[in-house]
Amino acid sequence: MLKFYHGQAYKPGRGFIVMDITIEIVDVPEVVCASVRSKVGNERIGEAMGESFLETMGHLSSQGGPDGPPFAFYHSFDDAETEMDCGWPCKDGLQESERIKRFVIPGGRVVKARHVGPYETLMDTYSEVMAFMTENGLVPGAMWEYYLNDPRDTAPDELITELYWAIV
């Protein structure tokens, strides 16, 4: 199953937004990572991610560097706060520190969505993924994202985020 959506969507209070989404069901391998776990207020998610990415990147620089793009794995979230692991894939054998721990993103069957556009419109893509899962009778499990380019040198409309939602 594969679903593509490219175009404009009207969002009340926001007007028309550009959406470029690909949704598919795939099998993924588990991924060994170096990460920092944190529980933060939702207004601090972006800041906490940036701090975790920089801290784990610095730690991995003496251990061969990262082995893939940065990620965020969501353990729990509500309207007020989010608990997440953020970091980078790495080779197995990570030397842990007080804050940086080995974390394994699970393998298995997932719904994968490719979002092209600003991070502020990710919730629109999540809504499309949830509708896709409902339409196909799929039960969501763990959820994570990979960030395929750097917001410091990429225009917001060109940011690429891959969303993964495990199928229970």
C-alpha positions as CSV (number, residue, x, y, z in Angstrom):
1,M,0.0,0.0,0.0
2,L,1.3,3.4,-0.9
3,K,-0.4,6.8,-0.7
4,F,0.9,10.1,-2.2
5,Y,-0.3,13.5,-1.5
6,H,1.1,16.7,-3.0
7,G,-0.7,20.0,-3.1
8,Q,-2.3,22.6,-0.9
9,A,-4.6,21.9,2.0
10,Y,-6.8,24.4,3.7
11,K,-6.3,24.5,7.5
12,P,-8.7,26.6,9.5
13,G,-6.8,29.5,11.1
14,R,-3.7,28.9,8.9
15,G,-5.0,29.2,5.4
16,F,-3.6,27.1,2.6
17,I,-0.4,25.1,3.3
18,V,1.7,23.1,0.9
19,M,1.8,19.4,1.8
20,D,4.1,16.8,0.1
21,I,3.6,13.4,1.8
22,T,4.4,9.8,0.8
23,I,2.9,7.1,3.1
24,E,3.8,3.4,2.8
25,I,4.1,0.2,4.8
26,V,7.6,-1.2,5.1
27,D,9.8,-3.5,7.2
28,V,12.7,-1.8,8.9
29,P,15.7,-3.2,10.8
30,E,16.5,-2.3,14.4
31,V,18.9,0.6,14.7
32,V,21.5,1.0,17.5
33,C,21.8,4.6,18.6
34,A,23.5,7.0,21.0
35,S,20.8,9.1,22.7
36,V,19.8,11.4,25.5
37,R,16.4,10.8,27.1
38,S,14.5,13.8,28.3
39,K,11.0,14.8,29.4
40,V,10.3,18.4,28.5
41,G,7.4,20.8,28.2
42,N,6.1,20.8,24.6
43,E,7.2,24.4,24.1
44,R,10.8,23.2,24.6
45,I,10.8,20.1,22.3
46,G,12.8,21.8,19.5
47,E,15.3,23.3,21.9
48,A,15.8,19.9,23.8
49,M,16.3,18.1,20.5
50,G,18.9,20.5,19.4
51,E,20.8,20.2,22.7
52,S,20.6,16.4,22.5
53,F,21.8,16.3,18.9
54,L,24.8,18.4,19.6
55,E,25.7,16.5,22.8
56,T,25.5,13.1,21.2
57,M,27.3,14.3,18.1
58,G,30.2,15.6,20.2
59,H,30.2,12.3,22.1
60,L,30.3,10.2,18.9
61,S,33.1,12.3,17.3
62,S,35.6,10.3,19.3
63,Q,33.9,7.0,18.5
64,G,33.8,7.0,14.7
65,G,30.9,9.5,14.3
66,P,27.3,8.9,13.6
67,D,26.0,6.1,11.4
68,G,22.9,7.8,10.0
69,P,20.7,10.9,10.4
70,P,19.5,12.3,13.7
71,F,16.3,10.9,15.2
72,A,13.7,11.5,17.9
73,F,11.8,8.5,19.5
74,Y,8.7,9.4,21.4
75,H,8.0,7.4,24.5
76,S,5.0,9.4,25.7
77,F,3.4,12.7,25.0
78,D,0.3,14.7,26.0
79,D,-0.8,18.3,25.7
80,A,1.8,19.5,28.2
81,E,5.0,17.5,27.9
82,T,6.8,14.9,25.9
83,E,9.3,12.1,26.9
84,M,11.7,11.3,24.1
85,D,15.1,9.9,23.2
86,C,17.1,12.1,20.7
87,G,20.4,11.3,19.1
88,W,22.2,9.6,16.3
89,P,22.5,6.0,15.0
90,C,25.9,4.6,15.8
91,K,28.0,1.5,15.5
92,D,27.4,-1.0,18.3
93,G,29.9,-0.8,21.1
94,L,29.0,2.7,22.2
95,Q,30.9,4.0,25.2
96,E,28.2,5.5,27.3
97,S,28.4,8.6,29.5
98,E,26.3,9.8,32.4
99,R,23.7,11.2,30.0
100,I,24.4,9.5,26.7
101,K,23.1,5.9,26.6
102,R,22.8,3.1,24.0
103,F,19.2,3.0,22.7
104,V,17.8,0.7,20.1
105,I,15.0,1.8,17.7
106,P,13.0,-1.4,17.2
107,G,12.8,-3.1,13.9
108,G,9.6,-4.6,12.3
109,R,6.7,-3.6,10.2
110,V,5.9,0.2,10.2
111,V,4.0,2.9,8.5
112,K,6.6,5.2,7.0
113,A,5.7,8.7,5.9
114,R,8.0,11.2,4.1
115,H,7.2,14.8,5.0
116,V,8.7,17.6,2.9
117,G,8.1,21.0,4.5
118,P,8.4,23.0,7.7
119,Y,8.5,21.2,11.1
120,E,5.4,23.3,12.0
121,T,3.3,21.2,9.5
122,L,4.4,17.8,10.8
123,M,1.1,17.4,12.7
124,D,-0.7,17.6,9.4
125,T,1.3,14.7,8.1
126,Y,0.7,12.8,11.4
127,S,-3.0,13.4,10.8
128,E,-2.7,11.9,7.3
129,V,-0.8,8.9,8.7
130,M,-3.4,8.3,11.4
131,A,-6.1,8.4,8.7
132,F,-4.1,6.0,6.6
133,M,-3.7,3.6,9.5
134,T,-7.5,3.8,10.4
135,E,-8.5,3.2,6.8
136,N,-6.3,0.1,6.6
137,G,-7.3,-1.3,10.1
138,L,-3.7,-0.8,11.5
139,V,-3.0,-0.3,15.2
140,P,-0.2,2.2,16.0
141,G,2.7,1.4,18.3
142,A,5.9,3.2,18.9
143,M,6.6,6.4,16.9
144,W,9.9,8.1,15.8
145,E,11.3,10.5,13.3
146,Y,14.5,10.9,11.3
147,Y,15.6,14.4,10.1
148,L,17.3,14.0,6.7
149,N,18.6,17.6,6.3
150,D,19.8,20.4,8.6
151,P,17.4,23.2,9.4
152,R,20.4,25.5,9.9
153,D,21.2,25.5,6.2
154,T,17.9,24.2,4.6
155,A,14.9,26.3,3.7
156,P,11.8,25.3,5.8
157,D,9.8,24.2,2.7
158,E,12.7,21.9,1.8
159,L,13.1,20.1,5.1
160,I,12.7,16.3,4.8
161,T,11.4,14.3,7.8
162,E,10.7,10.6,7.8
163,L,8.0,9.5,10.3
164,Y,7.8,5.9,11.4
165,W,4.9,4.4,13.3
166,A,5.2,0.8,14.4
167,I,2.3,-1.5,13.6
168,V,1.1,-3.5,16.6
